[in-house]
Amino acid sequence: MAQIDKRIAVLVSWSKTQDRKKRTKPARDAFLAKFEREVDPEGALPPDERRGRAEQAMRAHMLRLAKRSAMARRRD
């Protein structure tokens, strides 16, 4: 029952959220920062270059996830 209560609370919370992008921005920023650290561990690149490379690394990550998902669905 506790799991259902948690799901209800999440749905109620999201139903009251005015700006979804604003609410999820900290998580999105942290996720992109992970890729920035991967592509430039020493922090030597200019910020624009680091961000561009991080966005490419993140896209590659998402494509790998999509590929694994498609392969799993084919096995079922």
Phi, psi and omega in degrees: 000324182301323180297318179294319178300321179295317179296320178298314181299320179296314181296320177296316180301313180293328180293337180262001182279120180285314186237097183296320180297318179296319182294323183266356183304314180302321179291318179296319178296318180295321180296315179294323179300325177301316180288327176299319178294326179292316185278342182214069186299331180272350182070033184272338183282153172298148184308318181296318179294316180299316181295317179299316179294321179296320179296321177294318178297321179293319177298319178298318178300314180295322178294322176298318178298316180297320179296314179298321179296315180296320179295320179295320179294325180293327181288335184285000000 
